Amino acid sequence: MDTGTHIVMGFAIGGLAAIDPVVANDPATAQSVLIAAVIGSQAPDADTVLKLRNNAVYIRHHRGITHSVPAVMLWPIAITAAIFPFFPEANLLHLWLWTFLAVFLHVFVDIFNSYGTQALRPFSSRWVALGVINTFDPIIFGIHVIGLIIWGFGANPVPTFLIMYTVIVGYYIVRFMLQSAVRHSIKKTIPKADNVIIAPTIRFYQWRIAAETEEHFYVGRAYGRSITIYDKFKKKSIPDNEIFQKAKTDRNVSAFLSFSPLYRWELSEADDQYEVRFIDLRYRSNDHYPFVAVVQMDKDLDIQSSYTGWIFSEEKLQKKLDILPNE
């Protein structure tokens, strides 16, 4: 989820902690739990700082080790150790328990969007992405804000947030049902599809879709059960030649290929260079595919420039390639 949603979730967990008698009857514990819950709800996204290095590192590692099983165990310990000296009268065990819940829920809710996490590391490096909730879901965010406002006006936080989370669980169930209906419609529209990706959008009934058959890629949108196919691409295997072998050694391309499950490629040749481009098919927007990896090589196959990330115009992409030579 987005940062704003994780923040309001942290406050809601801090309020719900009043269901715990130890927290409810001890002001020091209650204050420390609220602070820890807000921090814990943000902590796994500390890897966002990797974007300061470059997109390749960010794409390969974001929601990776910081969302792993060991991290879910270690974050609460670190946060509790940092906060407890400021609240020495707080109950240490209950402070840790509620911090753990905040961290766990952060990682848990992240698996429901299309980006997903490597939450099963170190047992598996597979990305877990259920694709039923958009990264920012205005309904989930709005329900949290309403709950916090009601609490702010003096309502008992326990029934307030229990009701709120019951409604949210129901909302998740509805989203799974809608996704299942879309998947059924896609199979009717593209009977031979053997790989289907359904990604939510900020609009309740609208979904991005990408599908793969033995011969083609299909990209489109779903609105309810109605499927619209915008693009159909002939499926081509990546050539096993020196150009593409060299392209795959570039760290930007390598990061892209490790992350993207459905993409196509393009090769263009000029007098003095080759350009290899990989295009993720999941994120079509306004007739454009913004998530790409591009590498430019001279005729001796020496990499001159490369880039991976989100780009919304060819002009800006070429500027990136000029600014970031041989990244």
Buried (B, 14 or more C-beta within 10 A) or exposed (E): BEEEBBBBBBBBBBBBBBEBEBBBEBEBBBBBBBBBBBBBBBBBBEBBEBEEEBBBBBBBBBBBBBBBBEBBEBBBEBBBEEBBEEBEEBBBEBBBBBBBBBBBBBBBBBBBBBBBBBBBBEEEEEBBBBBBBBBBBEBBBEBBBEBBEBBEEEBEBBEBBBEBBEBBEEBBEEBBEBBEEBBEBBBEBBEEBEEBBBBBBEEBEBBBBBBBBEEBBBBBBBEEEEBEBEBBEEEEEBEEEEBBEBBBEBBBBBBBBEBBBBBBBEBEEEEEBBBBBBBBBBBBEEEEBBBBBBBBBEEEEEBBBBBBBEBEEEEEBBEBBEEBEEB
